[in-house]
Amino acid sequence: MSVPEEAGWRRLSARMLVIHPFQEVVRAAPALIGLLFAGSSGGGGGHLWSLGAVAVVVLLGMLRWFTTTYRVTPEHVQVRKGLLHRKVVTVPRDRVRTVDVTSNILHRVFGLARVEVGTGRSDRKRGGELRLDALTAAEAAGLRVELLHRRDAGATASPVLSSASPGAAEFPGAAAAVGTGGEETELAVLRPSWIAFGPFTLSGLVAVGVIAGFVSRLASEGNVDLRKLGPVRHSWDWLGAQSPALAVATVVVVLALFVGLASTIGYLLAFWGFRLTRHTGGTLHVTRGLVTTRATTIEERRMRGVELSEPLLLRAVRGARVIAITTGLRVGQGAQRGGSMLLPPAPRAAAEAVARTVLRGAPEPSPVTAPLRSHGRAALRRRFTRALGVHALIVAIFFIPWEWSDLAAWPWLTAVAVLPLTAVIAADRYRGLGHAIASGHLVSRWGSLVRRRVALECDGVIGWTVERSFFQRRAGLVTLTATTAAGRQGYAVQDVELPEALRLATQGSPGLLDPFLVPAPGTAPGAVSAGPAPAAPLGQG
């Protein structure tokens, strides 16, 4: 038995010796191909240089197994890694908030999975994350249950493995861990009709960017001129022979079709087999993925609310998605990548039902569907003033060069023609504003291109910030931000009057602001105004 094993340290699965070198080679493929072309064109034996580079990459990938060990103690989860620079990452077990188990196609072939343990620290710079890549699927499922489905007394006995528990179907060949002996209740499952929402997510734009970047880098490394390729040259020549309007329309239609198709494929790859369940041990469990399967477990007691997100195109077809507001998830990298998505793009009615079910502790009226208060005429004027002011500046930028030179007139004429669209966007942004205190939750709604409705538990608010820009002061408006340790760490109620902002803050956190508020003269009991001294939780900006 090795020394690490005697001390309680364990190694990752030896099967990763096959996966990691392959992953490193794929990641370095453009540079390796460029090295091959460069060496061959210069007569310097490019294939030998490429083979040497591949050998180095494979060696670096194998060293990760020899230098990485981990252990789970009753108090901590520890990972020790590094060769020249030795590093030990320690996470207290009571700080574990989420466990994310991912298995891509290579992992699934070898029966492996990657485990990421999320903590309550901010993860925008990956400061609160502990990763184990890779464990066997059975070890990953067992570790997930051991860390999150632990007994209140802190018992740390190894979980029992059973094929009847969640996780057995997620990773082929893995037995699932059910150390708590609990059961699961299914809250949502992917419906075939939901796939129709795929083209309206515009995730295909990311695929277009990735493909374009990869092809560009590959051509640059290999010193290849794409314009000399037959299909590219013929397409460019055909577009050049058409009228500008027809050429632009053709490009837009082709791009729209490709983005729609790529978005649908991306939806299937990301959310095939989606299933949201609630475990009696106090966790929510999300499984999804076609090629790469992913299982995310969230402690419900760490959740502070939900967010209904409606991008413009998705909102046009009455669709929405549900995002968890909780600690330990990578919200800075997006809900889908970070694992905080509780429901993929689906009908809005289904999204509202799932959000209400997740917030089971909230009485009626539900924060998800409760009516909201509008923000008044001052907020409406501010929306139109900002939109039309920026639009007028753009028109002036195009008009002045045309007036004093021989430049074409179509830029400023086009800017004037789209003025009604600017007004429509301003009106839609105002319609998106709303707020309320409902069933112990602060509810805020905002946005046009992406409309968001957030229901945040008032008990999860740790502070309030009131900000006023120069133009907001002129309009008598403020932005009230509820600070929390979950999700984006701050959720704003935009452009409300100061008395209304203070009412929300005092109602959301009773007694917190009393030392900084005084009764407003000539008003009914309970009405307040800002005191003469600046309030610490109400940092004026």
N, C-alpha and C positions, 0 to 999 in steps of 0.2 A: 504494500500500500504506500502511495506517495505521501510526502509531507503535507501538501495542501489538503488531501483527503483526511489525514489524521487530525488536522486542525479544524475540520468542518468545511474546508473549502472544496468546491466541486468545479469541474471543468465543463465547458460546453460540449455538445455532442461532437464526437469525432467525425461524423458525416459532414460537418461544415468544412472539413479540409477539401472537399470536392466543390462545395458551393462558393465559398469566398474567393478562391482563385479565379473561378469562372466569372463571377461578378466583376472582379477587378479588371479582367481582360475585356469584358464587354464595355465597361466604363471608359477604358482607355483605347477603345477600338479606333476612333478617328485619328488620334495621335499615332497609333501603331501603323495604320494604313498610310498616313502621310509620310511616316518614316520609311516605309517600304518603297513608296513611289519616289521620294527624294533620293534615297540611296541608289535605287535602280537607275534613275535618269542620270545620276552623276557617275555611274560606273563604280560605285563604292561598295557593292555587295549589300544592297538594301535588305535582302532577305535575312542575311546574318544579323544585321543590326536589329531587325524586327524580332527575330527569334530570341536574341539576347534580352531585348526589352520585355518580351513575354515571360521569359524565365524570371526576371526580376520582379515583375508584377505578381506572378504565381507565388514566388517565395514570400513576398510581403503579405499576400493573402493567407498563407499557411501560418505565418508567425502569429497571427491574431489568436489562433487556437492555443498555441504554446504559452502565450503571455497573458491570457484572460482566465480568471477564476472568479467564482462567486460563492456566497453562502447566505443562508437565511437563519438568523438567530431569533430568540424570542423578542428581542427589542429592535433589531436592525436588519436591513437588507444591504449587503455590501458587494461591490464589484471591484476587483483588482485587475488592472490592465496596464499595458505599456512595457516596452523593452528598455530603451535608454532613459525615458522619462516615466518612472513608475508612478501610478496614480491609483488611489483608492477612493471610490465613491461610496458614501454611506448615507442611507435614507432610513430614518426612524419609521418603524412599521405603523405607528399611529399617524404618520403623515401621508400614508398611501391613500390616494383618492380614486385612481382609476388604474385598470390593467388592460392593456391593448395587446391582443394576440393576433399577429399577421402571418400569413403563409402564402408566398408567391408560388409560381408554377414549379420552380426548382425545389423550394422547400417541400412542397406537397409530394413531389416525386420521391424524395428521400425521407418523408415522414417527419419533417422538422417544422418549427415555427419560431418567429421572433417575438419576444416579449418586451413591451415598453411599460414601465411603471411610472405613472404620473403622480406628482405630489402637489401640494398647495402652493408651491412657489411659482412665480411668473415664468412661463416657458417660452417667451418670445425669443430668447437666446438659448433655449434648450438648457436652462439652468436648473430646472427641477425635474429632469427626466433621467431614468436609469434604464439602459437597454441591454438585453441579453439576446445575442444573435449568433448561434441558434441553439435551441433546446429541442429535444424530441417533443412531438405533439402531446404525448401523455404528460411529460414533465411540465410543459407550458400550461395545460389545462389544470393540472394539480396545483401549480404555483398561483394561478389566478384565484382559485377557490381558497387556498390557504391565506392569501393576503387580504382578500376582501370579504369572504364569508367567515370571518373569524368570530369566535365567541366573544361576548362582551367581557368575560373575565380574562381574555387575552390568551386562551389556550392555543397552543401552536402544534398540536399533534398533527402528524402527516395525514392528509386527506385520503379517504378511501377512494379507490378508483372503480368506476362502474360504467358499463356501456350504456346505461339508461340515462345518464346525466347530460346536460348541455355541454357541447364540445365534441362529442363522439362523432357527430355528423359533420362538424366543421373541418376537421383535419383527418383525412383518411388514415386508418390504422391506429388512431389514438383512442384510448379509453378516456371517458370524461370524469372529472372530479366532482364529487358530491359530498364533501366532508361534512356539510351541515345537515344533510338529510332533508333538505327543503324541496319545494316544488316550484315550477315556473307557471306563470299565467301569460298567455299570448296576448299582446296588446295590438300588434299590427303585423301584417305580412304583405309582401309585394303582390299586387294584382296585375294581371297581364295588361289591363287597360291603362295602367299608369305609364307604360312605356311610351304612350303617345305624348307625354309631357317631355320626353327626352330632347326633341329638336328645339324646344323653347328654353333650354337651360344655357345655350351658347357655350357649353363646355368644349365644343368642337373648336372654338377659336384658340383654345390652349393647345389642342392637338395640331392645328395649323401652324402655330408659332413654334412648337417643338420640332415638327417635321422640317419646317423651313430652316430653323437654326441648325439642325443636324445635317441637312443636305448642304447648307452653306459652309459649315465647318469642314465637312468631308471634302467638298470641292476645294476649299482653301488649303487644307493639308495635303491634298493630292495634286494641287496645281492644275485643276481642271476648270476650263472656261465653259460654264453651263450654256452660254449663249451660242456655242458652236454645236451643241447637241441637236440632232435632227428634229425631234418633237418640239423642243423649246424654240428652235429657230423657225420652224414652220408656223407654230402658233403665234409667235411674235410678228411674223410677216403678214399673217392673215389679219390680225388685229390692226396692224398699221395700214392695211388697205381699206378698212372700213371707216365710216364716219365716226367722229369722236363720241357722239351719243350712243351709237350702236356698240362701239367697242366698250364703253363704260358699262352699258347695260349687260353685255355679255359677261364681262368680268364679275359684275355684281351677282348675276343669276348663278353662274358656275360656283362662285364662292359661297353663296347662300346654300346651294344644294350640298356642297361638300361639307360645310359646317353643320348643316342639319343631319346629314348622314353620320358624320363623326360624333356629333353630340349624342345621337341615338345609340351608337355603338359604345360610346363611353358610359352612357347610362346603364346599359346591359352589363358591361364589365364591372362597374362599380357597385351596382345594387341588385344584381341577380341573386336570388335566394335571400333577399332581405327579410329579416325577422326581428321584431322588438318584443322582448319578454320581460316580465317582472319576477324576480326571485324572492321567495319568502325570507331569505336572509337579509333583505333590505337593499337589493341592487337591481339596476336595469341592465339588460344584456342585449346588445345589438350585434347581429351577425349579417354579413353581406359579402358579395364578391363572386365573380365567375372564375377568372383565371387566378387572381390573387384573392384569397379569402381573408376576412378580417373579423375578429370578435372583440368588441369593446365592452367592458363591464364598468359601470358607474355606481358609486355609492349614492343612494337616494338622500341620505342625511346630509350629503355635501352639496346637493343641488340647491340652487337659489332661485330658480325660475326657468322660463322657456322663452324662446324667441320665434315668432312666425316671420319668415323671410319670403318676400314676394318680388323677385326681379320683374322688370317691366313686361317682358314677353310672357313670362309665366303668369303674371297677374292678368294679362289680357285673355288668357284661356282659363281663368279662375283656378289657378294652381298655386300651391304654396309648399314650403318645407318647414320642418320643425327642428330647432337647434336647442340643445341643452345649455343652460347657464350654470356652470359648475366649475369647480377648481380642478386643476390637474390636466386640462386638455389644451391642445395647441391651437387656441383660437387665433393666434397671430398668423398661422399658416392656412387659415381657411377651415370652415366647419367640416368639409368632407375629408380633407387630409388629416385634420386634427382629431377626428373621431367624435366630435360633439353633435353630429347630426342624428337626431332621433327618428326622422322620417324623411325619405328622399322626396323630390318633387312629385306631388300627388294632388288630387282634388282638394280644394280649400276646405270643404266640409270634413274630409278625412283628416286633414292636418289639425283642424280645430278640435275634432274628437280626440285625437291622440294627445294633444296638448292638455285638454281638460282631464284626461285620464291620468297623465303624468302628474298633474297638480291635484292629486286626489285629496290632499289635506285642505284645499281651498273650498269654502262653502259657496253657495250661490249668492249673488250672481258671479259667474265664472270670470276671472280676469281675462280670459281669452276672448270672450264675446261681450263683455260689459260695455255699455255705451260710454263714449269719451266726450270730454268737453272740448269745444273748439277754442282757438287761440285769439279770436277777436280781430277787429279791423286793423289794428296796428301791425299784427303779424302778416295780414294779407297785403297791406301796403308795402311792407318790407320785402316780401317775396317779389312783388312786381317791380319795385324800385331797383332791387339788385339785378334782376333778370334783364329788364329793359335798359338799365344803365350800362351793363356790360355789353349788351347788344349794340347800343348806340356808339360805344367806344370802338367796337369792331368795325362798324360801318364807317366811322370817321377815319380809321386806320387805312381802309381801302379807298375811301373817297378822296382824301387829300392828295395822295400820289397821282390819282387819275386827273384831278383838277389842275395840277401843276406840271404834268408830264404827259407823255403819249402812251401811258399804260392802258391796258384793256379796261373796259367799264364793267365787264361781267362779274368781277369779284364783289364790288359794292352793290351792284344790282341784285345779285344772289342773296347777299346779306340782308338787304331790305325785304326781299321776297319771303324770307323765312321768319320775318318778324311775328306773324301770327303763331308760328310754332313755339317761339319763345314765350309768348303770352300763355299758350296752353300749358307749357311746362310749369310756368310760375303758378298758374291756378291749380295744377295737379299737386305741386309741392305744398301748397296751402291746404288742400283737401287732405293731404297725408298727415297733417299735424293733429295731435290729440293727446289727452292725458286724463288720468283718473286715479283714484285710490279705491281699489275694489278687493274685498275679501282679504285684506292684509297684504296686498300687493300694490306696488307702484307700477302703473301701466302707462307706457309712453309709445307713441307712434310717430314716425317721421319718414321722409324719403320719397323719391319719385322714381328714379331709375331702379333703385332697390328699396322697396317699402318694407319697413320693419316694425313689428309690434312686439314690444318686450313686456313681459309680466315678471317683475322682480320682487321677491319677498322683502317686505320692509324690515324683517328681522335680520336680513343679510346685509343691510345698508350700514356701513361703518362711518359714514361722513357725508356731508353735503357741501357742494361748492356752487357759489353764485358768480357767474361771469358776465361782464357787460363790456362790449366793445364800444368804440366811440359812436358808431351809428346806432347801436342798440340803446345807448343812453339818450340819444336824440329822440328815439321812438318810444322811450319809456318801457323797454323790454329787457329781459335777462334770459340767460340760459342756466337752468338748474341741473346739476349733475349729481346723481347718486353714486357714491363711491362704494365699491364692494370688492371682495377678494376673489370673486368668481367671474368667469367669462372674460369680457373685455375690460374688467376692472372699473368701469365707469359707464353709466347710461344716462343720457341727457334728455331733458324736457326743453325743447328749443323755443325761444321767442315767446315767453310768457311774461305777464306783468309781475312786478316785484311782489305785491301783496299775495298774488296767487302762488308764486314760488314759495313764499314763506309759509303759506297755508299748507301746501303739499309737504314741505319739510317737517313742519310741526305735527301734522297728522300722521306722517310716515314714521317719525321717531319722536313720540310724545316725551316731553321733558328735556330732550337733548338740547334744544335751542333756548330754553326759558331764560338762562342768564344773559342772553344777548338780545332779547326782544322786550319791548314795552307796549302796553295797550295803546292802540291808536285813539287819539282824542275824538270824542263825539261819536264813537262807534259802539256797537253792541258788545256785551261781554264775550271774550274769546277772540276778538279781532286783534291783530298784532301789527306792529311795524318794526322796522329795523331800529335797534338802539343806537345811541351815539357812538359806542365803541365798536370797532370792527370785530366780528365774530370769528373765532378760530375755525369752526367748521364751515363758515360761509366766507371763504376767501374771496374778496372782491377783486375782479380782474378787469 
